[in-house]
C-alpha cells in the first residue's frame, strides 16, 4: 500500500509539469456485472477510485425506479425486494445478446425483470408501467451517473472515458458498450481488455530487469478468464519503460460469481419449500430478497464454514430462517470445480508456455475470494506461485485510468506500452468471378486475423475486379452461444469508373486494394479502398508509357497500423466521403491545364479512392438516429429530475426556515438576540406570515411550483431582514469603530514625527519628503474624521438594539479608508536627493540631519504599519445591549 501511495505522488508530480489550461480529465470505468468502479485522472485531483455519494469505493451495477424517482447503486439494488419489476441489475449479461440466445434465457432465471425484443433483435427491459429501455440505455444511465460523480470531483465537465471489457467480447458487444458511452454524453477514448488493464496496474510500481511471465487470473461475476502476459523493459527510452505483451487468453463465460449466487439461491428456495411446503418461485419479491441474501451468504461463506439467514416476512407472511454451510455450497457447485482452472491451462497452451515459465498467478476479481476457487488454483499451480499483490476490486480500473491518461496526450505518465491480442478468428469471404461463362461463381474464404493476432494491425486485400463487389467479414466460430458469426458486409463501389480512368491514364492490369484494420479497441473495419495501376514518371507530359504490374488476383499483404479507428460504422461514412472527395480531386488533377502550379505525380495518377458502404446483416449497432433519440430520452429525464430536485430543495429549505422562525418567535426564548433586536410589531407580523405560510405549505406544498416556494420564503425574509441587519450592525460596530480609531491613532503619530523632522530639515536647509501644506491638509482630514466619528458614535450610543442604527458600519469603513489613503500617500513618498555640496562636512551634516523616521531612497515602498490601540485607551464602549448580543 505504501508503494502505491508513493507511486501516486510520483504520478502527480509528472502531471504538474503540464500547463493546466491545456489539460483535460480522463474518466476510467470498470463496468462489471455486479459492481462498477471508476477513477478520474485530472491534475490537482488525487489519483484514486471515485467515491459515490455514500463514500463507497464500488457501486452496484443497478438502476431502478421508485414511482417516478430514479435510483442508482445500492439504493437501486435494494429496491428490487419491493419493486422487482422496476429494478434492473446484471444487465451486462445482455449486452448485444440476441433475443433468442442462451444468455437471455439464463438472465430470466436470475432476474424478475420483464424482457422484450427490440427492432435490432436484441433485448430491452420493461418497467411495470410498460416503459421499455434498451440495454444500451440502461447502461448509459449508469455511465451518466458515474460521469456526474466525476464532474463533481473534477469541478469541470468530463468527456473522455476508457472502459474495461472482457477480452472475449465480440465486436457486437464492443459496439453495445460504445453505443452506451455515446448515449451517456461521453466520448470513447478506448476500450481495454480487463486483463490488460490489471497488467498495467501491476507494472505501475515495478520494473523488470529481465522478461517475466505472469498469469492474470480474473474470476468475476460473469466469467472466469486467464491472461498470460509478458513484462519486459524497454531500453530504447530514457528512463527505460515497460512493455506488456499479451501472449495468450482463455475464458469460461458460464462460471463466475453470478452462477454461484444462482446456486446459493436455489439452496435457499429448496430449504424454504422443504420447511414450509410452499412454492415461492413465482413470488417475485421473495425471489428478489433471496437473491440479495444469496450474495450476502456467499461473502460470509468465504470466511466462515456456515452462515445463518433470517428474512422477515419472506412470503405468505412467513419469517424464513435457515443455516447454509460451506459444504452445502461446494456440493452444489461440484460440477463446476473442474472448470475453475481450465482457462489457465488453455491460456498457457495458447501462449506456447508451461507453468515452469510462469513467475506468478495474479488474483483479481471478487470471486477469487471463494475458497473452492482458491483451492483449485493452488492445486494446479502451487501455493508459491499465487500472488495477491494487486487490489482484486480496483486493479483493473486503476490500470485503465493510467492507460487512458497515456492515450490522451495531455499527461506525462510512466512509459508503459501494451501489446494486446484478439481472441476470435476473423475471416473475409467474397465471391470470385466465374472463370468462364458456363462456370458458377465461387465463394472464397480467407483468414484475415487469426486468433491471437496483434491488436492495432492492418492488412491489405488485393482483388482483380472490374465491377463493384462485396466483402463479408465473419467470425470463424461463434463468439458466444447463440451469437451470429456474420460481422459486417462491406461493399466496394465505383470500381468500373475508377478502372476506366486508370486505363485512360495508361495503367496496365489495375487492381483493387482494401485495407482492413483490427483496432486497439478490438474493432474490425475497412478503412480504405483504392484502385491502383502502374504509371511511370516520364509519361506526365502527355502520353503515358512504361507500365508496371498491378498485382495478383487475390492476395493479402500484412502491414503495421498507424491509427486506431474505433468502429466500422464510425469509419465507413467518413471513408466514403473522403473517397469521393479524393476521386473528384484526382479527376480534376488529370484534366488540369499544363499551366497548373503543381502537376500530379505518377503515384497520385496511379491511385483512385473507391467508395465504402458498410452494412450490418446480423446484430447492427445502434444507428445515429437511434442514439440521438435515446440521448434525448435520457436528457429529458435528467431535466425532469433536476427540476424535481430543485423543487424538493426549495420546499425543504422553506420548511426548515419556517421551523427556525418558529423557534426564534417562541415566547419562552425571551432574552435572545432576535428578541432584543426586534420590535413587538415586527414579531407579530412575522408570526402571522409564518402561520399563513405553514398552512399554505400543508395544503398546497405538494402541488406548488418551485417559484411559489421561493416567493413564500422571500416574503418572510423581507420581514426578517431589518432585524437581522440590526443584529449584524451591533456585531460589526466594535470592530469598525476600532479600525477607525486605529487610523486616527496612526495618523496622529505620523503627523507628530513628520512635523518634528520637517522643522529639523528646514533649520538644516535640507530637502524634505513633505511640505508643511501637505501635513496641514492631512491634519485637516484627520480632524474632520475624528469630529465626524465622535458626533455619530455619541448618537449611536442612544440607539436601542431594536431600533435601526443611525450610523452604518459600511460608512464608517469608507470614511476610515479616505483617511488611510491620504496617510499612505504621504508615507510612501521617497526621500528627495540632497543637494550636492563641495565639502565632505556639508555631506556629513546632511546625513546627520536626515529624518530618522523616513525610509531611505534605496528602500522599497512600504505601507504604514497598523498599530493596535491599547484597550485602556479606547474611549468609546458599546451601548447597552451589545455585550449580550
TIFILO-806331 format. One line per field, with one value per residue (C-alpha): residue number from 1; x, y, z. Coordinates in steps of 0.1 Angstrom, whole numbers, plus 5000, padded with zeros to 4 digits. Last residue first. Example, Ala and Ser with C-alpha at 12.3 -4.5 7.8 and 13.67 -1.06 7.14 Angstrom:
TIFILO-806331
num <- [2|1]
xx <- [5137|5123]
yy <- [4989|4955]
zz <- [5071|5078]
end
This chain:
TIFILO-806331
num <- [885|884|883|882|881|880|879|878|877|876|875|874|873|872|871|870|869|868|867|866|865|864|863|862|861|860|859|858|857|856|855|854|853|852|851|850|849|848|847|846|845|844|843|842|841|840|839|838|837|836|835|834|833|832|831|830|829|828|827|826|825|824|823|822|821|820|819|818|817|816|815|814|813|812|811|810|809|808|807|806|805|804|803|802|801|800|799|798|797|796|795|794|793|792|791|790|789|788|787|786|785|784|783|782|781|780|779|778|777|776|775|774|773|772|771|770|769|768|767|766|765|764|763|762|761|760|759|758|757|756|755|754|753|752|751|750|749|748|747|746|745|744|743|742|741|740|739|738|737|736|735|734|733|732|731|730|729|728|727|726|725|724|723|722|721|720|719|718|717|716|715|714|713|712|711|710|709|708|707|706|705|704|703|702|701|700|699|698|697|696|695|694|693|692|691|690|689|688|687|686|685|684|683|682|681|680|679|678|677|676|675|674|673|672|671|670|669|668|667|666|665|664|663|662|661|660|659|658|657|656|655|654|653|652|651|650|649|648|647|646|645|644|643|642|641|640|639|638|637|636|635|634|633|632|631|630|629|628|627|626|625|624|623|622|621|620|619|618|617|616|615|614|613|612|611|610|609|608|607|606|605|604|603|602|601|600|599|598|597|596|595|594|593|592|591|590|589|588|587|586|585|584|583|582|581|580|579|578|577|576|575|574|573|572|571|570|569|568|567|566|565|564|563|562|561|560|559|558|557|556|555|554|553|552|551|550|549|548|547|546|545|544|543|542|541|540|539|538|537|536|535|534|533|532|531|530|529|528|527|526|525|524|523|522|521|520|519|518|517|516|515|514|513|512|511|510|509|508|507|506|505|504|503|502|501|500|499|498|497|496|495|494|493|492|491|490|489|488|487|486|485|484|483|482|481|480|479|478|477|476|475|474|473|472|471|470|469|468|467|466|465|464|463|462|461|460|459|458|457|456|455|454|453|452|451|450|449|448|447|446|445|444|443|442|441|440|439|438|437|436|435|434|433|432|431|430|429|428|427|426|425|424|423|422|421|420|419|418|417|416|415|414|413|412|411|410|409|408|407|406|405|404|403|402|401|400|399|398|397|396|395|394|393|392|391|390|389|388|387|386|385|384|383|382|381|380|379|378|377|376|375|374|373|372|371|370|369|368|367|366|365|364|363|362|361|360|359|358|357|356|355|354|353|352|351|350|349|348|347|346|345|344|343|342|341|340|339|338|337|336|335|334|333|332|331|330|329|328|327|326|325|324|323|322|321|320|319|318|317|316|315|314|313|312|311|310|309|308|307|306|305|304|303|302|301|300|299|298|297|296|295|294|293|292|291|290|289|288|287|286|285|284|283|282|281|280|279|278|277|276|275|274|273|272|271|270|269|268|267|266|265|264|263|262|261|260|259|258|257|256|255|254|253|252|251|250|249|248|247|246|245|244|243|242|241|240|239|238|237|236|235|234|233|232|231|230|229|228|227|226|225|224|223|222|221|220|219|218|217|216|215|214|213|212|211|210|209|208|207|206|205|204|203|202|201|200|199|198|197|196|195|194|193|192|191|190|189|188|187|186|185|184|183|182|181|180|179|178|177|176|175|174|173|172|171|170|169|168|167|166|165|164|163|162|161|160|159|158|157|156|155|154|153|152|151|150|149|148|147|146|145|144|143|142|141|140|139|138|137|136|135|134|133|132|131|130|129|128|127|126|125|124|123|122|121|120|119|118|117|116|115|114|113|112|111|110|109|108|107|106|105|104|103|102|101|100|99|98|97|96|95|94|93|92|91|90|89|88|87|86|85|84|83|82|81|80|79|78|77|76|75|74|73|72|71|70|69|68|67|66|65|64|63|62|61|60|59|58|57|56|55|54|53|52|51|50|49|48|47|46|45|44|43|42|41|40|39|38|37|36|35|34|33|32|31|30|29|28|27|26|25|24|23|22|21|20|19|18|17|16|15|14|13|12|11|10|9|8|7|6|5|4|3|2|1]
xx <- [4743|4746|4776|4757|4727|4737|4760|4793|4823|4841|4874|4898|4929|4927|4925|4957|4953|4967|4993|4989|5023|5024|5027|5060|5079|5112|5144|5170|5155|5159|5129|5116|5115|5151|5147|5180|5201|5231|5233|5231|5258|5280|5275|5283|5314|5325|5328|5316|5278|5253|5217|5201|5180|5143|5131|5105|5068|5051|5041|5025|5001|4996|4981|4957|4947|4941|4920|4897|4895|4883|4854|4845|4848|4825|4800|4799|4794|4762|4754|4720|4713|4677|4660|4656|4691|4683|4700|4715|4750|4746|4743|4776|4792|4779|4794|4827|4833|4825|4849|4877|4873|4873|4903|4922|4914|4926|4958|4964|4960|4983|5009|5006|5009|5040|5057|5067|5096|5121|5151|5177|5183|5194|5167|5142|5152|5148|5113|5103|5115|5095|5064|5067|5070|5039|5020|5028|5017|4984|4978|4984|4960|4932|4938|4933|4902|4885|4895|4883|4850|4845|4854|4830|4802|4803|4781|4756|4754|4748|4720|4704|4705|4690|4660|4656|4658|4631|4601|4617|4629|4593|4582|4613|4604|4570|4584|4608|4581|4560|4589|4593|4557|4532|4515|4529|4531|4494|4476|4505|4526|4498|4491|4527|4529|4499|4514|4547|4531|4512|4544|4564|4538|4537|4575|4577|4550|4568|4601|4632|4668|4664|4641|4665|4694|4677|4665|4629|4630|4599|4577|4589|4595|4630|4619|4591|4615|4638|4608|4598|4633|4635|4602|4613|4646|4629|4604|4631|4653|4623|4616|4652|4653|4621|4636|4668|4648|4628|4659|4677|4647|4646|4683|4679|4651|4671|4701|4680|4666|4701|4714|4685|4691|4729|4721|4725|4749|4737|4733|4732|4734|4754|4761|4791|4794|4829|4836|4868|4899|4920|4957|4980|4977|4988|5018|5028|5029|5002|5014|5018|5013|4989|4999|4995|4957|4940|4921|4941|4941|4904|4898|4921|4903|4870|4882|4897|4864|4845|4869|4868|4830|4831|4858|4840|4808|4825|4847|4821|4802|4833|4843|4872|4897|4932|4959|4994|4989|5016|5011|5002|4996|4968|4965|4938|4941|4978|4992|4992|5023|5043|5035|5060|5041|5016|5013|5012|5039|5032|5046|5081|5070|5060|5024|5012|4977|4958|4920|4916|4897|4903|4892|4876|4867|4874|4870|4892|4899|4935|4919|4919|4922|4913|4927|4911|4931|4915|4937|4948|4964|4980|4977|4978|4960|4928|4931|4932|4901|4883|4894|4880|4847|4843|4852|4830|4818|4833|4805|4814|4792|4797|4802|4785|4792|4759|4756|4736|4765|4793|4819|4805|4833|4852|4840|4828|4837|4818|4834|4811|4817|4815|4827|4860|4878|4914|4914|4941|4934|4955|4961|4961|4974|4964|4957|4981|4965|4960|4930|4937|4931|4924|4916|4904|4871|4864|4829|4829|4809|4794|4811|4793|4806|4841|4863|4834|4844|4852|4826|4839|4847|4869|4877|4882|4895|4883|4906|4924|4958|4972|5005|5007|5033|5041|5061|5052|5029|5031|4995|4978|4985|4951|4964|4987|4959|4937|4964|4967|4929|4927|4953|4934|4901|4915|4933|4903|4885|4913|4937|4971|4997|4977|5002|4999|5031|5042|5008|5013|5000|4972|4963|4966|4941|4916|4919|4915|4884|4869|4877|4858|4879|4889|4852|4857|4881|4919|4945|4979|4994|5032|5066|5053|5077|5076|5038|5041|5043|5030|5008|4976|4986|4992|4958|4942|4957|4948|4912|4907|4914|4879|4863|4869|4851|4819|4802|4807|4789|4760|4785|4805|4775|4764|4800|4802|4771|4738|4715|4678|4653|4623|4596|4563|4537|4529|4564|4597|4580|4613|4644|4669|4700|4728|4761|4785|4821|4833|4854|4842|4810|4801|4805|4783|4757|4755|4751|4725|4706|4702|4689|4666|4650|4645|4629|4605|4596|4590|4568|4566|4594|4579|4564|4551|4557|4570|4603|4610|4600|4620|4651|4646|4645|4676|4696|4684|4696|4730|4730|4721|4746|4774|4763|4766|4800|4815|4813|4794|4817|4848|4880|4913|4939|4975|5007|4997|5028|5034|5064|5079|5100|5137|5145|5152|5136|5150|5156|5120|5119|5099|5066|5050|5013|4992|4955|4931|4893|4865|4830|4800|4807|4845|4873|4903|4936|4963|4990|5026|5057|5088|5114|5146|5154|5116|5105|5076|5052|5028|5035|5008|4983|4992|4987|4953|4943|4955|4933|4904|4906|4907|4882|4894|4888|4851|4834|4808|4773|4756|4743|4778|4791|4761|4768|4805|4795|4770|4796|4820|4793|4788|4825|4828|4839|4863|4889|4863|4857|4873|4861|4881|4863|4868|4840|4843|4829|4845|4849|4868|4851|4816|4824|4834|4802|4782|4801|4794|4757|4760|4777|4748|4722|4742|4740|4702|4701|4724|4701|4672|4646|4609|4581|4552|4543|4559|4591|4603|4638|4650|4669|4683|4666|4675|4639|4640|4626|4611|4622|4603|4626|4624|4661|4683|4665|4655|4691|4699|4673|4688|4724|4710|4702|4666|4667|4702|4727|4742|4749|4725|4749|4759|4723|4733|4707|4674|4649|4614|4598|4612|4596|4599|4628|4643|4647|4679|4697|4685|4697|4729|4738|4714|4679|4653|4622|4590|4575|4606|4626|4658|4693|4719|4756|4765|4789|4825|4846|4817|4816|4777|4776|4799|4836|4859|4890|4923|4947|4943|4928|4951|4958|4930|4927|4894|4887|4856|4845|4811|4799|4777|4780|4811|4819|4854|4852|4881|4875|4901|4901|4915|4947|4955|4950|4969|5002|5020|5048|5024|5012|5045|5045|5010|5025|5052|5028|5006|5037|5044|5009|5011|5044|5029|5000]
yy <- [5401|5404|5427|5450|5455|5488|5509|5497|5514|5545|5560|5532|5540|5511|5486|5497|5509|5484|5499|5494|5496|5523|5506|5502|5515|5497|5511|5529|5563|5558|5552|5581|5581|5592|5624|5634|5659|5636|5628|5665|5673|5646|5660|5695|5683|5665|5698|5710|5703|5684|5690|5660|5635|5635|5609|5587|5591|5560|5578|5607|5586|5562|5589|5601|5565|5557|5588|5580|5544|5554|5573|5541|5518|5541|5543|5504|5503|5522|5551|5559|5523|5510|5504|5471|5474|5509|5539|5565|5552|5557|5595|5596|5575|5600|5631|5615|5599|5631|5651|5625|5622|5660|5663|5637|5653|5687|5671|5656|5690|5705|5679|5687|5724|5719|5703|5666|5644|5671|5688|5701|5737|5725|5745|5734|5698|5700|5715|5688|5661|5673|5678|5643|5627|5644|5639|5601|5596|5614|5594|5561|5569|5582|5550|5529|5548|5539|5502|5501|5516|5490|5462|5474|5480|5446|5427|5456|5461|5423|5424|5454|5439|5406|5425|5446|5413|5394|5409|5407|5372|5361|5373|5357|5323|5324|5335|5306|5281|5298|5296|5259|5253|5241|5207|5190|5222|5231|5223|5219|5245|5270|5264|5269|5300|5316|5307|5323|5355|5360|5353|5377|5405|5399|5399|5432|5448|5436|5452|5432|5434|5422|5393|5381|5384|5360|5371|5360|5324|5311|5332|5313|5337|5325|5288|5295|5313|5282|5260|5282|5282|5244|5242|5268|5250|5216|5230|5247|5215|5194|5219|5220|5181|5179|5203|5183|5151|5165|5177|5144|5125|5148|5142|5104|5104|5128|5106|5076|5095|5107|5071|5058|5084|5076|5039|5015|4987|4961|4924|4903|4920|4950|4971|4992|5011|5020|5042|5040|5061|5064|5056|5056|5094|5102|5078|5092|5127|5153|5186|5216|5252|5244|5258|5224|5226|5203|5173|5147|5169|5175|5138|5132|5158|5142|5109|5123|5139|5107|5087|5112|5109|5071|5068|5091|5072|5039|5050|5053|5023|5002|5012|5029|5036|5033|5048|5038|5002|4977|4960|4925|4919|4895|4882|4879|4884|4893|4928|4959|4951|4980|5004|5021|5047|5075|5101|5137|5153|5130|5099|5104|5094|5059|5046|5014|5009|5011|5012|5022|5010|5024|5019|4985|4977|4952|4966|4953|4986|4986|4985|4955|4972|4961|4979|4972|4971|4970|4961|4978|4954|4982|5019|5043|5073|5063|5028|5044|5064|5033|5014|5041|5041|5004|5002|5030|5009|4985|4970|4959|4934|4931|4906|4874|4849|4852|4848|4819|4806|4831|4843|4815|4802|4815|4850|4867|4896|4897|4916|4928|4938|4967|4958|4952|4932|4919|4920|4928|4926|4947|4940|4962|4960|4976|4944|4916|4884|4857|4841|4845|4879|4878|4841|4838|4825|4823|4819|4806|4819|4792|4781|4784|4819|4812|4815|4830|4860|4852|4859|4872|4859|4875|4857|4868|4845|4854|4862|4894|4903|4931|4949|4974|5002|5016|5048|5063|5092|5127|5137|5156|5131|5114|5079|5079|5091|5063|5037|5051|5051|5015|5003|5020|5005|4970|4970|4981|4950|4925|4951|4939|4919|4887|4864|4826|4810|4795|4779|4755|4760|4734|4726|4763|4771|4746|4756|4793|4786|4764|4791|4820|4851|4848|4855|4893|4898|4897|4871|4873|4839|4841|4837|4815|4797|4764|4766|4760|4782|4782|4813|4794|4765|4787|4803|4768|4756|4788|4789|4753|4762|4768|4744|4712|4728|4735|4701|4703|4737|4724|4703|4734|4753|4725|4721|4759|4755|4773|4778|4787|4812|4824|4846|4836|4863|4843|4853|4865|4881|4885|4871|4854|4835|4820|4813|4783|4775|4811|4834|4829|4816|4851|4866|4839|4844|4881|4874|4847|4872|4896|4869|4857|4891|4892|4857|4868|4899|4880|4853|4827|4806|4807|4772|4764|4732|4754|4737|4718|4747|4772|4750|4744|4781|4787|4761|4776|4810|4795|4781|4815|4833|4810|4815|4852|4849|4831|4802|4804|4826|4804|4821|4818|4844|4841|4861|4896|4917|4944|4967|4988|5020|5027|5063|5071|5051|5023|5001|4989|4965|4934|4921|4891|4884|4853|4862|4839|4844|4834|4847|4869|4878|4879|4855|4871|4852|4874|4849|4861|4859|4878|4894|4906|4936|4943|4975|4977|5003|5008|4974|4956|4983|4979|4941|4947|4968|4940|4915|4940|4943|4980|5001|5035|5072|5068|5101|5107|5120|5089|5080|5079|5056|5032|5030|5022|4994|4980|4981|4962|4936|4931|4932|4902|4904|4876|4900|4912|4949|4979|5014|5045|5078|5113|5138|5153|5188|5207|5208|5175|5159|5169|5161|5126|5119|5133|5110|5080|5087|5092|5057|5042|5058|5047|5011|5013|5029|5002|4975|4991|5006|4999|5017|4994|5008|4979|4986|4967|4956|4956|4928|4924|4917|4951|4962|4954|4923|4925|4914|4915|4918|4891|4883|4852|4826|4852|4861|4825|4826|4859|4844|4812|4834|4840|4878|4881|4893|4927|4933|4911|4898|4935|4939|4924|4946|4962|4973|4982|4948|4938|4967|4960|4934|4950|4983|4970|4971|5006|5020|5001|5017|5040|5054|5070|5086|5085|5056|5041|5034|5013|5012|4987|4979|4982|5010|5005|5028|5038|5074|5074|5099|5077|5076|5076|5054|5071|5095|5126|5155|5185|5174|5151|5113|5101|5065|5043|5010|4995|4963|4932|4926|4947|4981|4992|5029|5053|5090|5113|5150|5177|5196|5225|5253|5234|5236|5203|5198|5191|5159|5141|5151|5136|5103|5105|5110|5082|5059|5066|5058|5025|5016|5024|5000]
zz <- [5216|5254|5251|5227|5249|5265|5243|5231|5246|5234|5246|5236|5256|5281|5252|5237|5201|5176|5153|5115|5099|5071|5038|5020|4991|4986|5003|4982|4989|5026|5048|5069|5107|5113|5093|5077|5098|5103|5065|5056|5081|5067|5032|5045|5061|5029|5012|4978|4983|4961|4971|4989|4969|4978|5003|4987|4993|5008|5040|5022|5000|5029|5051|5025|5016|5053|5059|5030|5041|5075|5059|5039|5069|5089|5061|5058|5096|5093|5116|5128|5136|5132|5165|5184|5200|5213|5198|5223|5219|5181|5186|5205|5178|5153|5169|5178|5144|5125|5146|5144|5106|5102|5125|5105|5071|5085|5098|5063|5047|5073|5065|5028|5035|5055|5026|5026|5018|5029|5013|5037|5048|5082|5100|5074|5079|5117|5113|5088|5111|5140|5118|5104|5139|5152|5120|5118|5154|5148|5116|5134|5162|5138|5117|5148|5158|5126|5129|5165|5154|5126|5150|5177|5151|5134|5160|5165|5127|5122|5148|5133|5098|5110|5124|5093|5071|5090|5072|5037|5046|5051|5016|5001|5016|5001|4967|4967|4972|4945|4921|4927|4917|4943|4940|4971|4992|4986|5019|5043|5027|5027|5064|5073|5052|5070|5104|5093|5080|5113|5133|5112|5115|5153|5156|5137|5159|5190|5179|5171|5181|5217|5206|5180|5203|5227|5261|5259|5245|5261|5239|5208|5179|5173|5174|5150|5127|5126|5119|5090|5075|5076|5057|5032|5026|5023|4998|4977|4978|4967|4939|4928|4929|4908|4883|4881|4878|4848|4832|4836|4823|4792|4788|4790|4763|4741|4744|4733|4703|4693|4696|4675|4648|4647|4643|4672|4664|4640|4651|4619|4585|4595|4564|4554|4521|4510|4479|4460|4460|4428|4427|4397|4390|4425|4423|4389|4404|4398|4383|4406|4395|4367|4333|4316|4323|4347|4335|4354|4386|4384|4381|4411|4431|4423|4434|4466|4475|4467|4488|4517|4517|4516|4542|4566|4561|4568|4597|4625|4614|4615|4650|4668|4641|4657|4636|4624|4615|4605|4572|4561|4524|4514|4479|4453|4415|4415|4414|4393|4371|4357|4329|4306|4287|4294|4265|4275|4296|4326|4310|4323|4359|4351|4357|4374|4385|4418|4426|4462|4493|4528|4564|4562|4598|4627|4662|4691|4709|4696|4661|4637|4604|4569|4539|4505|4473|4438|4408|4376|4350|4329|4335|4306|4320|4302|4317|4352|4345|4333|4364|4386|4367|4370|4407|4420|4449|4474|4495|4531|4550|4587|4615|4604|4632|4650|4688|4702|4723|4723|4697|4674|4652|4622|4629|4597|4574|4541|4511|4484|4448|4424|4389|4371|4398|4404|4441|4467|4504|4527|4563|4594|4629|4662|4681|4675|4662|4688|4670|4633|4617|4580|4572|4536|4524|4486|4474|4438|4408|4386|4353|4319|4311|4321|4352|4372|4393|4430|4455|4488|4523|4549|4581|4617|4644|4679|4708|4697|4710|4732|4730|4759|4764|4798|4800|4833|4827|4812|4806|4778|4750|4758|4753|4783|4805|4793|4801|4836|4841|4827|4853|4881|4868|4865|4899|4919|4931|4934|4947|4934|4953|4958|4941|4940|4926|4959|4965|4936|4901|4898|4934|4943|4915|4927|4964|4956|4936|4964|4989|4971|4974|4937|4930|4936|4907|4906|4916|4900|4891|4895|4877|4849|4826|4846|4843|4806|4776|4740|4746|4735|4757|4786|4781|4779|4812|4830|4815|4827|4863|4876|4851|4871|4901|4881|4886|4924|4927|4948|4968|4974|4988|5010|5024|5030|5053|5050|5080|5079|5090|5070|5085|5068|5059|5027|5015|5030|5060|5079|5063|5086|5073|5094|5077|5079|5073|5076|5056|5020|5035|5047|5012|4997|5023|5014|4977|4984|5006|4978|4955|4983|4986|4948|4949|4976|4957|4925|4941|4913|4927|4962|4963|4998|5019|5048|5057|5025|5002|5022|5021|4984|4978|4999|4981|4948|4960|4966|4930|4915|4936|4925|4889|4893|4909|4879|4855|4822|4801|4806|4794|4777|4767|4755|4750|4760|4757|4783|4777|4805|4801|4804|4815|4788|4761|4739|4769|4771|4800|4799|4813|4795|4799|4801|4806|4824|4824|4847|4839|4848|4884|4882|4885|4869|4868|4854|4846|4847|4825|4833|4809|4826|4847|4851|4869|4893|4907|4877|4862|4882|4872|4836|4839|4855|4825|4802|4820|4817|4780|4771|4752|4741|4743|4738|4743|4770|4767|4782|4747|4734|4761|4757|4720|4727|4751|4725|4698|4720|4724|4687|4681|4703|4739|4748|4763|4789|4787|4805|4797|4788|4790|4776|4783|4818|4825|4853|4891|4889|4919|4910|4874|4883|4902|4873|4848|4871|4869|4831|4829|4849|4826|4796|4809|4810|4775|4760|4775|4756|4779|4777|4796|4803|4837|4855|4837|4806|4797|4761|4744|4709|4676|4662|4664|4701|4718|4753|4788|4821|4851|4877|4874|4879|4857|4831|4826|4816|4788|4776|4776|4758|4728|4714|4720|4705|4731|4723|4760|4780|4807|4814|4826|4859|4877|4868|4894|4883|4881|4915|4933|4970|4971|4940|4958|4974|4941|4932|4966|4963|4930|4913|4918|4896|4912|4893|4914|4928|4897|4895|4881|4892|4887|4924|4931|4944|4966|4989|5001|5003|4974|4954|4957|4927|4929|4933|4916|4938|4919|4912|4877|4865|4861|4874|4886|4884|4898|4889|4905|4898|4861|4859|4844|4851|4842|4836|4833|4817|4827|4804|4805|4782|4808|4835|4818|4821|4845|4874|4859|4864|4900|4903|4891|4917|4945|4932|4930|4966|4976|4958|4974|5008|5000]
end
